[in-house]
Each structure stands twice: as C-alpha cells, then as structure tokens.
Amino acid sequence: MIEATTGPDGGTDAVPAAAPPAGSELLVVTGMSGAGRSTAANALEDLGWYVVDNLPPQMLHTLADLVARTPQALPRLAVVIDVRGKALFNDMKETLAALEASDVDFSVLFLDASDEVLVSRYEHQRRPHPLQAGGRILDGIRAERALLKDLRESADVVLDTSGFNVHALSRAVADLFATDGPVVLRLTVLSFGFKYGVPADANFVADVRFIPNPHWVPALRPRTGQDAEVRDYVFREEGPQQFVERFVAMLEPVFAGYRTENKHYATVAIGCTGGKHRSVAVSEEVARRLAKLPLVTVNIQHRDMGRE
C-alpha cells in the first residue's frame, strides 16, 4: 500500500505503510460549519470511537498509518476536519486521493444544512463564520460551499441536519455507526414529501404518487402510513405490491456492487406528496424486505410524517 506524506516542499511523497487488518475503521467527519460536526463527534465518542477534532488534513495520513499499525488500540478512529484553517484545508483533496490509492479502509461523513438554517444557528450562537472575513455570515457560508463542493460530491454519507436538533442528530449518527461487528452495508430508507423538497443525501429516489392518496379519505386523513388501515389502503391494489417487489429486486444487485466497491452507506428515499401516508407505508415495506438481504442493516426514517 502507498500512503501520502507531506514532503519538505509542502507537496506529497509516497512511502510504504502497513495494510490495515479487517475490522479497523477510519471515518473522516467534515462538512459545513454549523451543520453539527461537534455533536456528531460527541455521538461517535459515546459509541466507542476514538475522536480527533480539528485535525489538519496533512496529518490524516499519519493517523491512518497509526490505525493500520495498531488496530487493537484504535479499531475505530473518527477524524473531524473543517475549514477553520483554510490554507491547510486546501490539501484535503490530495490527501483523500492518496488514501484512496492505498489500502486504508476509510469513509467520509459530510454534514450539511440549508443556508437559512446555518445562518440561524450562527446568529443564535452570536459567532462569526470562519470564512466570512469582513462580510456577512451568508458570504462565509457561500465561500465554504464552493470550497467543499468536490468533497461533498465524493462523500460516502451526506447527512442533511437542517431538521435535526442535537438529540436527533446524535440518534442519526448512532443509527449509522453503532455496531458490535463489521457491517458491510448500512442502508437508510427515508420517506419524505415532495412538497417539502427531495432529500439532498438520497442515492435513490422513488416516487409513489401513482398510488391513490389516503389523504382524500376522511377516516384515513389523520392517520399515517404506519397505521394498518392506511397500509391496507395503499396496498389494496396489485400495482403498489408489484412496485415494491420490483424496486427491491432492482436494488439488490446494486447493493451487491456497492459491497464489491467497498461502499458502506446508501440512502433510499421514497416520496409522496406530503410524506405522511403512501411514502411511509411503502418505505416500511421496502425496509422490511431490504433487511432480509445478506450483510445489510436497515435504518428507517420518516422525515415529514409529523408535518401538518
């Protein structure tokens, strides 16, 4: 395996490193400032991960080598990297590229949130954005988005924390990363309402608005897709049943390919109009079937079920 190290000229030199044995994990936690990196780091620490905060990207390869050489001491290492040191962050892309070229088993968790939510969080804390300089908070957020664009697109998991409080974010991190043994693929099945926007972190999006809407049945309107009456209404026709069967069958070879490519996380988003009835019922059934696949764990979330 080849691992990148910083040379005397500030570039990268290639030096041999030990291959990490099975079971050692390296998680890079990054994302937008104000999106919840500290909360995620605390949640990971509670799960038994060894967490290093505000690490310069140039030192990432050193810690990766440490994980490789001492897996018993550091079986699960989470490294939090952000843009507080912008000059240092500029080498992030090259550092990750060097890790990808090596045998280090690592994943990237990118935390994001809408501009509106990020501005609100900074105003509540009464702190400046690290990149706003003499401008507004929104100027700093836009500069950070431009800087992190490529990293976000290549991340293994993009977690949108816009609708999360501290406790919800901690639970989401626990759902993704709590394990007593190696898990090859962790799936999140997420129901949502199209009128509230398509989830930004979805790998797959399914539209179930072709199913008759229980909203227009007065007795079913106050209920959700988790209720038996709504579920029976949604699946009363053959079409929705066939959709679920074929959708899961389509995903099965995809997830097998993910395992081959060492991809550990995926989000399947299923949407209806409001995210309360059809998408919830279908998501529950899809999650139940996906959980039967080998080497898979499934976490189900209903993003908009509680909205009016």
WOWO-V715508 format. One record per residue. RES is the residue in one letter. PHI is phi as a letter, one per 30 degrees, with the letter a starting at -180 (* if undefined). D_FIRST is the distance of its C-alpha to the first C-alpha in whole Angstrom. Layout:
# WOWO-V715508
RES:PHI:D_FIRST
RES:PHI:D_FIRST
This chain:
# WOWO-V715508
M:*:0
I:c:4
E:b:7
A:d:10
T:b:13
T:d:17
G:d:18
P:d:22
D:c:23
G:i:22
G:d:19
T:c:15
D:c:13
A:c:10
V:b:9
P:d:6
A:b:6
A:d:7
A:d:6
P:d:10
P:d:12
A:e:15
G:j:17
S:d:16
E:b:16
L:b:16
L:c:19
V:c:19
V:c:23
T:b:25
G:k:28
M:d:31
S:d:33
G:j:36
A:d:34
G:j:33
R:d:30
S:d:32
T:d:33
A:d:30
A:d:29
N:d:32
A:d:31
L:d:28
E:d:29
D:d:32
L:d:29
G:j:27
W:d:24
Y:d:24
V:c:24
V:c:24
D:c:26
N:h:26
L:d:23
P:d:22
P:e:19
Q:d:18
M:c:18
L:d:16
H:d:12
T:d:14
L:d:15
A:d:12
D:d:11
L:d:14
V:d:14
A:d:11
R:d:13
T:b:16
P:d:16
Q:d:20
A:d:21
L:b:19
P:d:19
R:b:20
L:c:19
A:c:21
V:c:21
V:c:24
I:b:24
D:b:27
V:c:29
R:e:31
G:c:29
K:e:29
A:d:28
L:d:25
F:d:24
N:d:24
D:c:20
M:d:20
K:d:19
E:d:16
T:d:15
L:d:14
A:d:13
A:d:10
L:d:9
E:d:10
A:d:8
S:c:5
D:c:6
V:d:8
D:d:12
F:b:14
S:b:17
V:b:20
L:c:23
F:c:26
L:c:29
D:b:32
A:a:36
S:d:39
D:e:40
E:d:43
V:d:42
L:d:40
V:d:43
S:d:45
R:d:42
Y:d:42
E:d:46
H:d:46
Q:d:44
R:h:46
R:b:43
P:d:42
H:d:39
P:d:36
L:c:36
Q:d:40
A:h:41
G:c:45
G:c:45
R:d:45
I:e:42
L:d:42
D:d:41
G:d:38
I:d:37
R:d:37
A:d:35
E:d:33
R:e:32
A:d:32
L:d:29
L:c:27
K:e:28
D:d:25
L:d:23
R:d:26
E:d:25
S:c:22
A:d:22
D:d:22
V:b:25
V:c:28
L:c:30
D:d:34
T:c:36
S:e:39
G:c:41
F:c:39
N:c:41
V:e:39
H:d:40
A:d:39
L:d:35
S:d:35
R:d:35
A:d:33
V:d:30
A:d:31
D:d:32
L:d:28
F:b:26
A:d:28
T:a:27
D:c:27
G:a:25
P:d:22
V:c:23
V:d:22
L:b:24
R:c:27
L:c:29
T:c:32
V:c:35
L:b:37
S:d:41
F:a:42
G:c:45
F:e:45
K:d:48
Y:c:46
G:j:43
V:d:40
P:e:37
A:d:34
D:c:31
A:d:32
N:d:30
F:b:33
V:b:37
A:c:40
D:c:43
V:c:46
R:d:49
F:d:50
I:d:51
P:e:55
N:d:55
P:d:56
H:e:57
W:d:60
V:c:61
P:e:63
A:d:62
L:c:59
R:e:58
P:d:58
R:d:55
T:b:52
G:d:49
Q:d:49
D:d:53
A:d:54
E:d:56
V:d:54
R:e:51
D:d:54
Y:d:56
V:d:52
F:c:52
R:d:55
E:c:55
E:d:52
G:e:51
P:d:48
Q:d:48
Q:d:46
F:e:44
V:d:43
E:e:42
R:d:41
F:d:39
V:d:37
A:d:37
M:d:35
L:d:32
E:e:31
P:d:29
V:d:28
F:d:26
A:d:25
G:d:23
Y:e:22
R:d:21
T:d:19
E:d:17
N:i:16
K:c:19
H:c:21
Y:b:24
A:a:27
T:b:31
V:c:34
A:c:37
I:b:40
G:b:43
C:b:47
T:d:49
G:c:49
G:i:47
K:c:49
H:c:50
R:d:49
S:d:45
V:d:45
A:d:47
V:d:44
S:d:41
E:d:42
E:d:43
V:d:39
A:d:38
R:d:39
R:d:38
L:d:35
A:d:35
K:d:35
L:d:32
P:d:29
L:h:27
V:b:28
T:c:30
V:b:32
N:c:34
I:c:37
Q:b:38
H:c:42
R:d:42
D:c:45
M:d:47
G:d:49
R:d:50
E:d:54
